[in-house]
């Protein structure tokens, strides 16, 4: 592969990244955020909601994240020679 082909590929990736960044910024800035008082939640209310209503979902997501972390550690291990 020639140097110019590699340079064109790098420029293309940079332009694509810049376009994606602009798209994300414009999307965030065009959202109509709610105004007015923010709802107040106490830690007890939040815990009751999280572990009462969504308890099973929290446990399943915790197990999924734990499995992903173990898999990441396994993949990152270097092989002994």
One Martini backbone bead per residue (centre of mass of N, CA, C, O) as a GRO file, in nm:
protein
   81
    1UNK     BB    1   0.098   0.035   0.021
    2UNK     BB    2   0.064   0.357  -0.005
    3UNK     BB    3   0.090   0.665   0.141
    4UNK     BB    4  -0.161   0.800   0.006
    5UNK     BB    5  -0.370   0.590   0.091
    6UNK     BB    6  -0.329   0.627   0.398
    7UNK     BB    7  -0.394   0.932   0.403
    8UNK     BB    8  -0.682   0.917   0.288
    9UNK     BB    9  -0.792   0.739   0.516
   10UNK     BB   10  -0.732   0.937   0.748
   11UNK     BB   11  -0.900   1.172   0.638
   12UNK     BB   12  -1.170   1.024   0.625
   13UNK     BB   13  -1.187   0.961   0.930
   14UNK     BB   14  -1.174   1.255   1.025
   15UNK     BB   15  -1.425   1.356   0.878
   16UNK     BB   16  -1.623   1.153   0.999
   17UNK     BB   17  -1.576   1.240   1.294
   18UNK     BB   18  -1.660   1.537   1.257
   19UNK     BB   19  -1.948   1.484   1.158
   20UNK     BB   20  -2.038   1.329   1.409
   21UNK     BB   21  -1.985   1.556   1.614
   22UNK     BB   22  -2.176   1.762   1.488
   23UNK     BB   23  -2.432   1.591   1.507
   24UNK     BB   24  -2.433   1.563   1.814
   25UNK     BB   25  -2.432   1.865   1.886
   26UNK     BB   26  -2.692   1.942   1.734
   27UNK     BB   27  -2.878   1.744   1.880
   28UNK     BB   28  -2.837   1.859   2.167
   29UNK     BB   29  -2.909   2.167   2.101
   30UNK     BB   30  -3.218   2.089   1.982
   31UNK     BB   31  -3.319   2.026   2.251
   32UNK     BB   32  -3.602   2.046   2.458
   33UNK     BB   33  -3.566   2.143   2.760
   34UNK     BB   34  -3.686   2.137   3.058
   35UNK     BB   35  -3.863   2.362   3.254
   36UNK     BB   36  -3.819   2.418   3.585
   37UNK     BB   37  -3.877   2.222   3.827
   38UNK     BB   38  -3.720   1.974   3.993
   39UNK     BB   39  -3.745   1.669   4.086
   40UNK     BB   40  -3.757   1.528   4.407
   41UNK     BB   41  -3.529   1.283   4.534
   42UNK     BB   42  -3.483   1.044   4.744
   43UNK     BB   43  -3.289   0.782   4.824
   44UNK     BB   44  -3.528   0.602   4.903
   45UNK     BB   45  -3.694   0.633   4.645
   46UNK     BB   46  -3.477   0.533   4.451
   47UNK     BB   47  -3.435   0.251   4.578
   48UNK     BB   48  -3.727   0.157   4.550
   49UNK     BB   49  -3.740   0.182   4.244
   50UNK     BB   50  -3.489   0.012   4.163
   51UNK     BB   51  -3.549  -0.255   4.367
   52UNK     BB   52  -3.856  -0.288   4.321
   53UNK     BB   53  -3.941  -0.248   4.019
   54UNK     BB   54  -3.619  -0.309   3.892
   55UNK     BB   55  -3.470  -0.560   4.021
   56UNK     BB   56  -3.424  -0.770   3.793
   57UNK     BB   57  -3.278  -0.582   3.596
   58UNK     BB   58  -3.037  -0.517   3.779
   59UNK     BB   59  -2.934  -0.806   3.811
   60UNK     BB   60  -2.895  -0.876   3.511
   61UNK     BB   61  -2.700  -0.640   3.446
   62UNK     BB   62  -2.487  -0.719   3.653
   63UNK     BB   63  -2.421  -0.998   3.527
   64UNK     BB   64  -2.346  -0.892   3.246
   65UNK     BB   65  -2.112  -0.705   3.338
   66UNK     BB   66  -1.947  -0.927   3.475
   67UNK     BB   67  -1.906  -1.104   3.222
   68UNK     BB   68  -1.764  -0.880   3.056
   69UNK     BB   69  -1.525  -0.842   3.249
   70UNK     BB   70  -1.417  -1.130   3.239
   71UNK     BB   71  -1.378  -1.139   2.932
   72UNK     BB   72  -1.176  -0.901   2.918
   73UNK     BB   73  -0.959  -1.036   3.091
   74UNK     BB   74  -0.923  -1.290   2.917
   75UNK     BB   75  -0.844  -1.139   2.651
   76UNK     BB   76  -0.595  -0.967   2.785
   77UNK     BB   77  -0.435  -1.201   2.810
   78UNK     BB   78  -0.128  -1.336   2.802
   79UNK     BB   79   0.066  -1.554   2.651
   80UNK     BB   80   0.254  -1.817   2.718
   81UNK     BB   81   0.596  -1.936   2.613
   0.00000   0.00000   0.00000
